[in-house]
Each structure stands twice: as structure tokens, then as C-alpha cells.
Amino acid sequence: MPALPTFPIDDFPVMWLRDNCPCADCRDPRSGQKLFQISALPAALRLDTVTHTDEAEGPAVEVIWAPDGHRSTYPLTWLEANRPGGPATGDRRTDDRKELWKAGDLTGRLPQAGWDEYLGEPGVRARMLDSVLRLGFMLLSGVPEREGQVFDVAETFGYVRETNYGKLFDVRVEPDPNNLAFTSARITPHTDNPYRDPVPTIQLLHCLVNDADGGDSGLVDGFAAAALLREEDPEAFDVLTRTPVPFVFRDAGTELRADRPLIGTDPLGRVREVRFNNRSIGTLRLPAAEVEAFYAAYRTFAELLLRPELQLDLRLSPGDCLVFDNTRLLHARTAFAQDGARHLQGCYADLDGLASTLAVLRRADTLEPLAQLFAGPGSAEYLGESVSMAEHMLQAGARAEADGAPPHLVAGALLHDVGHFAGAVTGHELMSGTDNRHSHSGADLLARWFGPAVTDPVRLHVAAKRYLCAVEPGYHNRLSEASQYTLRVQGGVMSPAQVAQFAALPGAADAVAVRRWDDEAKDPDAPTPPFEHFLPLLTALLRG
């Protein structure tokens, strides 16, 4: 008899449970679409009988419903992964589903890949597309330097969005430009087409020639900037989220206008969009006090966006193609000499197509690469400890499981150190004094399969060690000798300001929990389950 679930089925809202019945009478087996209206369900719906069964896919709960006698079977792994009150998936477009960054955060981990490997390896393409959703951009190199090639890049994940600039636009000096982008002037951080409704959500820029003196590109994470503004000047943030701004574009054949705030939020107050383009703001016709408040907040945000530490500087070389989220990232360009050749070609596409392509790639993906990491590189020595890397992670997952942790934390504990053998800098280099930022590279790798509920604790588990050393007396002395050494390489004990910043993060508590299982999982005599033991749990957590 399978073990009972760790939570009683009667705690589930009955209408939610019935609405998610997976049977073929309730859902089309091909599309997964529901075959009933919510109003067709009995109003007095209730559980009649509940039975634990052992199905081919693993333990499950069978429910017979009253008053209609309908039968539903729910895998335990599905119930655990989707229980109400668990980690929410939320709107994938909002800031709480992103990794916010300043330029220095991306040192050594730019989301980049060669064109051939991007085309030829589905795992690489999935990782790059995920980077667009998570970090806001990807950089492809070695893209053939021929006109119109940017269409081929767009078609690897979606469809070209045609605008008044055409399907394809050339970014070069024009004799009679209708946009400053077609001059050699400096352009400060901005988003494109804010006067459109809807705005193009993805922009692609493919470099064909860049021999000019100047003309370097820059990217700013607008969501990170908005978070800073909310922290430093909440009143300015509030003004910019509720003041409709007229964005306008006119030329001989076009008249476009969209009235939107500079910072767009969803009903829960999460940042969902940044529209910022000083060239396109029209005349506000609001009461004088509101206009004054807007301009004070607008100036504050504009100055914040120009902080050097926020801007990632890039010089695009021929064959480079930059793909970025135009509702989140602001892009910039330094001025360049007109006597030097600089020619980019661009087009627009949309995030929903990219997200769809990524979901399909993930459906076809398997966890075999992770199993191979555990069996191959994971069998190596674990940084001076008495267990291998794989044994350490398997023990951490087993300890989390034994403590009754929810599935996403069992997965986080199990996978927390994959960055030691998946990142550009090895664990051995860490022991030689070079921080390999394995928490970040590991989370980046795992984003191929899992959502933030799994990847965030992995990304933060090193920071959690630094945090615990600062706030918990005796914690530092309980660390192994190797862990005390890596603490110094990884930045040392947190300062009071860093402690406060870490504690305020939504994933801080989960990261601390993973950290404690990490610290305990170094016993050469502890029973260690194989990686296959965790496959049902990991499979249930796979993102679609």
C-alpha cells in the first residue's frame, strides 16, 4: 500500500480539485483542454470516497464524487506539486518571475551561445530562450553576416512582427532619417515603439558591419531599475505607475499614439512593463500639480537609469545577434563617427511565441542530462570533503525528503551544487581562490527544466551561508573546513546592510532551508539513495 500523502485530500477546495480532473471525459487527451463548463458541475459538489491507489505512473488518490458519482484519479506527485498555497507560477511577465540584474551580476555568465550550437542542440536553444524570459536577453555569435538573416533568427522561436518600419529595418545613418536611431547620435537607454498598442515585446539586432569609432551598445534592466526606484523613492514609483503618458510618433505616413504609464504594474502591484523613451513623450494635459509630480518622478527615474553600474556595455561584432525583451530592457548606443561603417539589421517579434517554443522544447526534453551529471562529473571529489559531489547532493535531497520538505525544496536540496560541474569555472578553481559563482550557474542550468521555486533556492544557497554566518552565533564554527575556506572566496560574512537585503528576498527562507541540508549532507556513512529515486518528484516539477 503506498504511503499516505503528507496532507489530507479534504483540505483541497473541492471545486478546484474537480475542475482539475485529468480524466478523458473532462479533458481532451490531445490538447488538454477542458470539455465542460464550470456551471455544469454540481453546485453541492463533495467528496464521497477517497482511495489511495498504485497506478502505473506511481501512487495516486482516487476520488468518487457526490452527488454525480464521477471518478477522478490524481497522481500524488501532481497533488504535491500543485497544491493550493504552494509555490505559485503567477504571470511569467512580471518582475517576481525574473532574475533582476545590474551589470556586475552578469560577469562571467552572459547568456550567449554560438549560432551553430543554438541551432543544433535543443538544450542550448532552450537555455538561451529561457535567458530571454529570465534575464531579458540572449546574445548569439557567428550568425551568418548576410542581409535578412535576422529573420532566420526570429523564426527559430516565433514570428516577425511587421510595423510602419517594415518587417526589416536597417540601423545605419540615413540621409533623411525619421528616427534618431538612423543617425550617428548618442542614444540614451530607452524602449522601442512605446507609442504602439500593443508594443512589440521582442527586438532583434543583427550586426553586419561595425567598423565605426564608437557605436557601442548598452543594456539596462528596467525591472531592476524600477525595483530600485520603489526602494529609494516609493512616492516617485507610485506616480510613474499611475500617470498615463502620451507616447506619440508621427511622420508623413504614420500617426501612432498610446497612453501608458512609464512603469506598468499588474493588479498585485508587480512590475510587468517599462515604457521609457524621452523622444516620444507627447504633451501631458493633466492638472498642474499632477504634471509637476510626474516630472519630478520622471527626472528621478531618468537619472537612476543612467547610473553606470546598471548598464551592461557590449560591442556588437559582425555576426552577433542580440535578442531582448523590449518591455523590460532598455537599450542604448554611444555616438559614432559617421565616416566609419556601422550597419545593423533588426526586426520585432513577440514573447508569447518565444515562450511557446520554449515550452515545446521542454516537453520534448528529458532529465537524462542531469542523470549523466550525477553519474559522470558528480562522482568526482567534493572540494575536500569526504563524500563525492553526487553523494553530497543526494544526501541533501534525502535529508530534505526525510524532514517532510515540499517537493520544490527537495529538488533544490538535491540539485543545489550542479553548478560546480556545469559552470565555466570549476569547483577546483574555487578551491584555488576563484569564485565560480556555482549557485548562479547551477540555477541557470536548472532553469532549462524547472521554475523559480526550484532555481531560486539554488541561486541563493551560497548567499544563505554568508547570511547565517552573520546572524546565527556558532554557525560559522559548525561549517566544515572546506566550507569555511570557500566562504572567504565567495565574499565572506554579510554586512548588516547585506543581511537586511537578503532577509527581504521572497526566497530567503527557502534558501536558508536548502543551506542547512547542504551543511548536513557530508557524511560518508549516511544512506544515500540513487538519483533515480527522485525522478518521479523531479518529473512532476518540470515546467511546461
N, C-alpha and C positions, 0 to 999 in steps of 0.2 A: 504494500500500500504506500503510495507516495506520501511524503511528508506534507502536513497541512500547511497552507500559506501562512506567512508571518502576520497577516492581517485578516480579519473576518470579512467574508464577502458581503455580509449585510451592511457593512459600513459604506458600501458603494451606493451612490444615488441610483435608484432603480431605473429611472428614465434614461440616464446616461448609459447605464450598463446595457439596457435593451437596445438603445439607439446604436450601440457599437457591436451588436451581434454579428459574428462573422459568417453565419451560415449562408448557403447558396440561395435560400429563399429571401434573405434580407439584403444580400449584396451580389451584384453581378460578378461572377468569378473572374471575368476577363478584366474589367475596368475597376472593380472595387466600388462602383457607385451604388448608392442605396436604392432599393427597389420599393420603398414605402415612404409615405408622408408621416411626419411626426404626429399629425392629427389622427392617423389611422390606428395608433396604438391605444390599448385600453386605458381609460382615464384612471381606473383603480388598479393599475399595474402593481404586482407584488411578487416576491419570490415564493414559490410553492415548495420545491425540494431542491437541495444543493448536494451534489455528489462529487467527490474527488476521484478522478479517473486517470488512467495512464494511457495517453494517446501515443501514436507513432512519433509525434513531434516532441513528446515529453509530458510531464504531469500537467493536468488541466482541471478546470472546475466546470462541471455540467450543471446547468440551471434549467429547471422546468418552471415556466412562468404561469401565474394565475392572473386573470381568470381564463386565458385562452389556450393554455397547455403548450405554448410554443417552447421549443427546446433550443438552448444556446450552449455552446462549448467554448470556453475561454482558456487558452494556454496560460499557465502560471507566469511564465516569463513575460507574456504580454501584459498581464494584470500588474505585475511588479513594475514594469517599465512605464505604464500609462496611468497608474492610479491617480485619482484626483488629489491635488496637493503635492504631487511630486514635481520634479523639475519641469517647468513649462517650456514649450517650444516657442510660443509667442510669435510676434511678427518678425520675420527674418530681416526686415529692412531697418529695424530700429537699432539705436546705439547699444542697447543691452545685449544684442546678439553679435556685436563686432569686437574686434581687438583694437582699441584705440591706441594711437602711437604718436610719439614725437620722433624726429629724425634719428636720434641716437638709439632708439629702441630697435631699429632695424639693422644696426651694424652687424655684418656677418650673416644676415638672414633675409636678404632681399628676395622677394618671391619672383624668381627668374628661372628660365629654362631655355634650352636650345629648341629651335623650331622642329628639327627632325625628331628629337625625343618627345616633344609635346605631341606631334602628330602620331608617332609610332607606339607610344606607351600610354595606354589608358590611365594607368595610375598617376603618371606625371601630369596628364591633362586634367585629371580630377583634382590633383593638388593645386595646380595653377588656377583653375576656375574657382576652387574654394578660396584661394587667396583674394580673388576679386571680391567675393562676398564678405570675407572676414577682415581683410586689411584694406580693401578698396582698390587694389590694382594688381597687375602682373606685368612682367617685362619679358618679352620673348626676343631672343637674339638669333641671328642667322636666317631671318625671314628673307626670301629672295627679293632682291632690290629691283623690282620691276613695277611699273605703274599698274595700279588696280589690284596689287597683291593684297592690300588691306582688306578687300572683300573676302579673300580666301581665309584670312584670319577670323573675320566676323562669322563666316559660315561654319566654322568649327564649333560654334556654340549657339548660334541664333540667326537672326535675320537683320539685314541692313535697314535702318530707318531713314527714309528719304525726307529731306527738309527743303526749305527755299534755297539752301546752298547746294542742292542736288544730292544724289546718292553718295558721290565722292566729292571731297573738297581738297584743294591744294593750299597748303600753308606755305606761302612764299610771298615775296614782295610783288605786289600787283601795281600797275601804273595808275589805276583809278579804283582804289580799294573801297568797299562798302563796309569794312570791318577792320579794326586796328590789328586783328590777327594777321592781316595780309599786308602788314608794313614791317619795318625793321625795329619798331619802337619796343621799349621795355613794356611788359605786361605783368601787372601785379596779380597775386592769387585771386582766382575767380572761378565760377562755374559757368558753363556754356548754356546758351539758349534759355535764360530764366524767364523770358517773355513767352515761352510756349506752355501750352496746357494740353497734354502732359509734356513735361520736359524730357528730352532724350536721356535715358538713365545710364547708358554706357557710351564712352567715347574711345575711339581707337586712333592712334597717331603712329604712322609707319615712316621711319626715316629713310629717305632715298639718298640724300646728299646733306652733308653738314661740314662744309669747309670754312664757314664764316668765323670771324673773330667775335666770340660771344654766342648768343643764341642758345644758352644752356637752359634746360628745363627744370622746373621745381614742382613739388607736390606738397600739399598741406592737408592733413586730416581734419576736415571741417567738423566732424563729430567730436574729435578730441578738443578742438578749439572751442566748440560750443560748451563742452563739459567744463573747460577752464573758466569760461565766462560765467557759467552758472555758479561755479565755486567762488570766483573772485568778485562778481558783481551781479547777484541774483536779480536785482531790480532791472539792470540792463538786459539780462537774459529774458526776463518776463516781457519787457517792452518789445523785444525783437521777435518773440513768438506770437504776439497778438496784434502787431501792427501790419495791416496789408500794405504791401509796397507795389506801386505800379511799375512793372518792368515792360519796356516798350522797345520795339525795333521797327524802323521804317526805312524803306528805300523805294526806288521807282516802282517796283512791282510787288511790294510786300508791306503789310500793316499788321503787326503782331502785338498782343498785349496779354499779360497775365498778372493778376493782383494776388500776391502771395507774401507771407512773412519771410524775412531773411532766414529764420530758423523755424522749420516746420516740425510740430510735435504731434503725437497720436493722443487719443483720449486719456491715456495713462501718464502723459507728460514726458514720454520718451522721445528723444530726437529721432526724426525719421527723414529729414531732408534739410539741406542747406542750399539756399539760393543766394549767391553773392556775386554781383557784377556791377561795379560802380559805373561802367559805361552805359548801362541800360536802365538805370533807375530814372523814372519819369518824375513828374511834379506831384508831390503829395498834396492832397486837398483835404486836410484834416483840421480840427481846431488848433489854434496856435500852440496851446500847452502840449498837445499830443505831438505836434511836429517837433517842438523843442526837445521833448523827451526822446523821441525817435532819433533825432540827430545826435544827441549826446550818447545814446546807446550804440548807434551805428558807428560813430567815431571810435568808441571804446573797442568794439569788436574788430574794426578795421586795423587798429593799432596792434591788437593782440595777434591777428593773423600774420602780421609782418615780423613777429619775433623770430629771430634766426634759428632758435632751437626747434621750432616747429616744422621748418621747411626741409624736406629731403631734396637735395640737389642732384640732378642727373644730367649727364651729357649724352644725348642720343647719338649713336653711331649708325652709319648706313647698315641696314638690316635689322635694326632694333624696332620693335613694335610695342608701344605702351598701350595697355588696355586698362581703363579705370572707370570707377563709379562716379558719374557726373552729378549725382545727387548728394555725394559725400565729400569727395576730394576736390580741392581747389587746385588748379594748375597755373603755373606762372612761366615766364620766359624772360631772360635777360635781353637787353638790346644787342643788336649785332650790326657789324659793318655791312653796308649794302653792296660793297664790292666783293664780298665773299658769298659763295653759293650755299644756300640753305633751302632744302625742299623736303617737306613732309607731306604725306597724303593721309587724309583722315576720313572717317565715316562714323555714323552713330548706330547703335544697336540698343537692346533693352535687357534689363536684368532678369526679367521673367524667363526669357529664352535661355539665358545662361544658367539660371537655377534649374530649369527643366533638363538641360543637357547634363548637368552635374548629377541630378537625381537619377537619370537613366544610367549614367556611368556607374553610379554607386550600386544600383540594383544588380548590375552585372558583375560587380566586384565581389571578392571573397576575402576572408580573413587569412588566407593562406600566407600572404607576405608576412603577417605578424607571427604566425606559427613558425615560419622559417627563421625569423629574427630570434625567437626564443631557442630554437634548436641549433642555430648556427652561431652568430656573434654573441648571443646571450649566454652561451656555455663558457665564455671566457671569464677570466678572473674579474672580480668585482672590486676594483680600486682599493686593494689592500685589505679587503675583508676576507672572512673565512668561508664564504659561500660564493658561488658564481653569480653573475648578473641575473640570469634567468631564475636561479633558485631564490635570490633575494626578492624579485618581483612576484614570483609565485607564492612565496611565503607571505608577502604583504597582502596579496589578494585573498589568501586563505584566512589571514587574521581578520581582515575586514568582513569576510563572509561569516566567520565564527562569531563576530561581535554583532551580527544582525544588521549590518550596514545595508542601505538601499543599493540596488544594482549599479547605479551610476558611480557610486563611491567604491564598490568592489572593483569595478572596471578601472577606475582612476588609480586605486592602490596597485592593482595588477600591472598596469601599463606605465606607471609614473616615470620609469627610468629608460624608456626606449630611446630617448634622445642621446644616451651615452653611445649607442652604436648606430644611430641613424643620422646624426648631425655631421656638419662639415669638420668639426673639431672633436677629436676622440676623447674618451674618458681618460686615457693615459696622458694626453696633453693637459687635461685638467689637473692630474696629479703632479704634472711638471710645472704648474703655476699659471696656466692659461684657462680662463673661464670658458667652458664650452657651451654655456647657456643651454644645457641639455633640457631644462624644463621647457624652454620655448621651442626648441627644435623638435622635441618629442610631441608637444601639443600640436605643432604644425603638421607633423606626420599623421597623428591620430585624427586630425580633422578630416582626413580622407574618408573615414568611416563613421565618426561619432560627433555629436553635437557638443555645445559648450558645457553641458552638465558633466561630461566626462573630461573634456580637454581643459577646462578652466582649473580644476584642482591640480592637474598635471603641470600646467603653466605656472602655478603659484606655489608648488610644494617646496621649492628652494627658498622663495621669499618667506614661506611659513617657518622654515628653520631659523632664518635670521630674526624673524618676529619673536618666536618662542624664546630665543636666547636673550632677547631684550626684556620680555615681560614675565618670564617664569623662572624664579630662583632655582638654581640647581640644574636647570635643563642643559646648559652648556656642558656641565661636567658629566652628564649621562651620555653624551654623544661619544661614538667610537673615535679613536684617534684619527682615523682617516676622515671622518666626517668633520671633526674639528679643524683639520687642515683645509678641507675644501671650503669650509665656512669662510676662512680668510680670503681665499681666492675669489669667492662668489660675492664679496662685498662686505663681509663682516656683520657684526651685530647692528641691527637697525637703530637709527637715531629716533628720538621722541617724535619728530615730525613724520618720519617714515612709518613708525608704529601706528600713528593715527591714520595715516593714509591707507595702510594695509588693512587695518581693522574695519575701515569704512567700505571696503570692497564687498560686493554681494557674495563672492565665492570664498571669502576668507575662512569661514568656519569649516567648509568642506576641505579646503587646502590644509588646514591645521589637522583635521582628522586623518587625511592621507599621510601627512608628515609623521604622525605618531605611529601608524602602521609601518611606514618606511623605517623608522628608527628601530622597531622591534623585530624586523624581518632579516636578521643576520645570524641565525642560529644554525650551525651545520648539522645539528641532531634533530631539528624540527621536522615533522612530517610535511612533505612538500607535494601537493597534487600536481599532475601534469597540466600543460596548457589546455589540453582537450577538455578537462573538467569544467573550464569556464566558457567553453564555446556556446552553449545554449544561452547563457546570460549575455554574452557579447553580441550574439546574433540578434537578440531581442532589442538591443540598444542601437543597432545600426540605423543611421539616418537615411531617409529616402529622398 
